[in-house]
């Protein structure tokens, strides 16, 4: 790898780490850069998963204040993320490379709509609960667990816009501030990236130089991104999610 390519991979790692901690979709920065260095698609995907682990962890650490009081919720949802991430990693090595190309833009587009209209959806859900005399479940119930587990299967396969799908599902099914949901999202992404990467260590080829550069860059970017992102108001954070997600959707459609 040339010095220019190494610098590009490191910079992509910083950007991806920052974006992942606040929104998600950092893979849409790093993956094209890895391909441009000459890595085959599967090797690039595996190297990307390994290299972005520090960014996911540092992003979760940066949001540790918002994680207070959510330990049981994280453990429950994290178990689904672990199983889903492992299944997605296995699918990456067995399915054709274009297996998810049709469904991914649909998932991302639907997730963007749910995030954009989360306040309106939340009010509708609250009115329905008031009529039925029910209260929201702190963990989102079986529907959220199932949805996040399936989203984690996709995350273990590719990860692009995975965080946006997480936020849309949690925002629809849990009555919590967006920043607290974002903190949970970072932990779930860290679980998926880690379990997928451990699977890849024993089952796939990867490029250590790219992994190292992404690891250092994403670790730095994830922590800085969390420090900045925690200061955003819900409206600003939602607008950022929709903006980045729209760019991700366009890029996915043009691939």
C-alpha positions in Angstrom: 0.0 0.0 0.0 1.4 3.4 -1.0 1.9 6.2 1.5 -0.9 8.1 -0.3 -3.3 5.1 0.0 -2.3 4.7 3.7 -3.1 8.3 4.4 -6.5 8.0 2.6 -7.4 4.9 4.6 -6.5 6.5 7.9 -8.5 9.7 7.1 -11.5 7.5 6.0 -11.2 5.7 9.4 -11.3 9.0 11.3 -14.4 10.2 9.3 -16.2 6.8 9.6 -15.5 6.6 13.4 -17.0 10.1 13.9 -20.0 9.6 11.7 -20.7 6.1 13.2 -20.8 7.5 16.8 -23.3 10.2 15.9 -25.3 8.7 13.1 -24.0 5.6 11.4 -23.1 4.9 7.7 -19.4 5.3 8.2 -18.8 2.2 6.1 -19.9 4.2 3.1 -16.8 6.2 3.6 -14.3 3.5 4.3 -15.5 0.8 1.9 -15.0 2.7 -1.4 -11.5 3.8 -0.1 -10.5 0.2 0.6 -11.7 -0.9 -2.8 -9.7 2.0 -4.4 -6.6 0.6 -2.8 -7.1 -2.6 -4.8 -8.6 -4.9 -2.1 -11.2 -7.4 -3.3 -14.8 -6.7 -2.1 -15.0 -9.5 0.5 -11.5 -8.7 1.8 -12.4 -5.0 2.0 -15.6 -5.8 3.9 -13.7 -8.1 6.4 -10.9 -5.6 6.9 -13.4 -2.8 7.4 -15.3 -4.7 10.0 -12.1 -5.4 12.0 -10.8 -1.8 11.6 -14.0 -0.1 12.8 -14.2 -2.0 16.1 -12.2 0.6 18.1 -14.4 3.4 16.6 -17.6 1.6 17.8 -16.1 1.1 21.3 -14.8 4.6 21.7 -18.1 6.0 20.5 -19.9 3.9 23.1 -17.5 5.2 25.8 -18.1 8.8 24.7 -21.8 8.2 25.3 -21.4 6.5 28.7 -23.4 9.2 30.5 -26.4 8.5 28.3 -26.0 4.8 28.9 -26.6 5.1 32.7 -29.6 3.2 33.8 -29.8 1.2 30.6 -27.7 -1.8 31.6 -30.5 -4.4 31.5 -31.8 -3.1 28.2 -28.4 -3.1 26.6 -27.7 -6.7 27.8 -31.0 -7.9 26.4 -30.8 -6.1 23.0 -27.0 -6.9 22.9 -27.7 -10.6 23.0 -29.8 -10.3 19.8 -27.1 -8.1 18.2 -24.5 -10.8 19.0 -26.6 -13.6 17.4 -27.5 -11.4 14.4 -24.0 -10.2 13.8 -22.6 -13.7 13.8 -25.3 -14.9 11.4 -24.6 -11.9 9.1 -20.9 -12.6 9.1 -21.5 -16.2 8.1 -23.8 -15.1 5.3 -21.1 -12.8 3.9 -18.9 -15.8 3.3 -21.7 -18.0 1.8 -24.1 -15.8 -0.2 -23.3 -14.1 -3.5 -21.8 -10.6 -3.2 -24.9 -8.9 -4.6 -27.4 -10.8 -2.4 -28.4 -7.7 -0.4 -28.2 -5.1 -3.1 -32.0 -5.0 -3.8 -33.2 -5.0 -0.2 -30.7 -2.7 1.4 -31.9 0.6 -0.2 -35.5 -0.3 0.7 -34.4 -0.9 4.4 -32.4 2.4 4.5 -35.2 4.4 2.9 -37.8 3.0 5.3 -35.5 3.7 8.3 -35.0 7.3 7.1 -38.8 7.9 7.0 -39.2 6.4 10.5 -36.4 8.7 11.9 -37.7 11.8 10.1 -41.2 11.3 11.4 -40.4 9.9 14.8 -42.0 12.8 16.8 -45.3 12.3 14.9 -45.1 8.6 15.2 -44.3 8.9 18.9 -47.3 11.1 19.5 -49.6 8.7 17.7 -48.3 5.7 19.7 -48.7 7.7 23.0 -52.3 8.5 22.2 -53.0 4.9 21.4 -51.5 3.8 24.6 -53.5 6.4 26.5 -56.7 5.0 25.0 -55.8 1.5 25.7 -54.5 2.3 29.2 -51.1 0.7 28.6 -47.6 2.0 29.3 -44.5 1.7 27.1 -42.2 -1.3 27.7 -38.7 -0.2 28.7 -37.0 -2.7 26.4 -39.4 -2.2 23.5 -40.8 -5.7 23.7 -40.4 -8.8 21.5 -41.0 -6.7 18.3 -38.0 -4.5 19.0 -35.8 -7.4 19.9 -36.7 -9.2 16.7 -36.2 -6.2 14.6 -32.8 -5.3 16.0 -31.7 -8.9 15.7 -32.6 -8.9 12.0 -30.9 -5.5 11.5 -27.8 -7.0 13.1 -27.8 -9.8 10.6 -27.5 -7.1 7.9 -24.9 -5.3 10.1 -22.7 -8.4 10.3 -23.0 -8.7 6.5 -22.2 -5.2 5.4 -22.9 -2.5 8.2 -23.7 0.4 5.9 -26.5 2.5 7.5 -26.9 -0.1 10.2 -27.0 2.6 12.9 -29.9 4.4 11.1 -32.0 1.3 11.1 -31.3 0.8 14.8 -32.3 4.3 15.6 -35.5 4.1 13.6 -36.6 0.9 15.3 -35.8 2.1 18.8 -37.4 5.5 18.2 -40.6 3.9 17.1 -40.9 1.4 19.9 -39.3 3.0 22.9 -40.2 6.3 24.7 -36.7 7.6 25.2 -34.7 10.8 24.2 -32.9 10.3 20.9 -29.5 10.8 22.5 -30.1 7.8 24.9 -31.2 5.7 22.0 -28.0 6.8 20.1 -25.9 5.6 23.0 -27.6 2.1 22.8 -27.1 2.1 19.1 -23.3 2.6 19.6 -23.1 -0.4 21.9 -25.1 -2.6 19.6 -22.9 -1.6 16.7 -19.8 -2.4 18.7 -21.2 -5.9 19.6 -22.0 -6.6 15.9 -18.6 -5.4 14.6 -16.7 -7.3 17.3 -18.5 -10.6 16.9 -18.3 -10.4 13.1 -14.7 -9.5 13.2 -13.8 -12.4 15.5 -15.6 -14.7 13.1 -13.7 -13.3 10.2 -10.3 -13.8 12.0 -10.8 -17.5 11.6 -12.7 -17.7 8.4 -11.6 -15.0 5.9 -8.7 -13.1 4.5 -8.0 -9.5 5.5 -5.4 -6.8 5.0 -3.5 -6.0 8.3 -2.2 -2.7 7.1 -5.7 -1.4 6.3 -7.1 -2.9 9.5 -4.4 -1.1 11.6 -4.9 2.3 9.9 -8.7 2.0 10.2 -8.5 1.0 13.8 -6.4 4.0 14.9 -8.4 6.4 12.8 -11.8 5.1 13.8 -10.9 5.0 17.5 -9.9 8.7 17.4 -12.9 9.7 15.3 -15.4 7.7 17.4 -14.4 9.5 20.6 -14.3 12.9 19.0 -17.6 12.3 17.3 -19.3 11.3 20.5 -18.0 14.4 22.3 -19.5 16.6 19.6 -22.7 14.6 18.9 -23.8 14.5 22.5 -24.3 18.3 22.4 -26.8 18.2 19.5 -30.4 18.8 20.2 -32.8 16.1 19.2 -34.0 18.1 16.2 -30.4 18.7 15.0 -29.4 15.1 15.6 -32.5 13.9 13.7 -31.8 16.2 10.8 -28.2 15.0 10.7 -29.3 11.4 10.6 -31.7 12.1 7.8 -29.1 14.0 5.8 -26.3 11.5 6.1 -28.8 8.7 5.5 -30.1 10.3 2.3 -26.5 10.5 1.0 -26.0 6.9 2.0 -29.2 5.9 0.2 -28.2 7.7 -3.0 -24.7 6.1 -2.9 -26.3 2.6 -2.4 -28.7 3.2 -5.4 -25.8 4.3 -7.6 -23.5 1.3 -6.8 
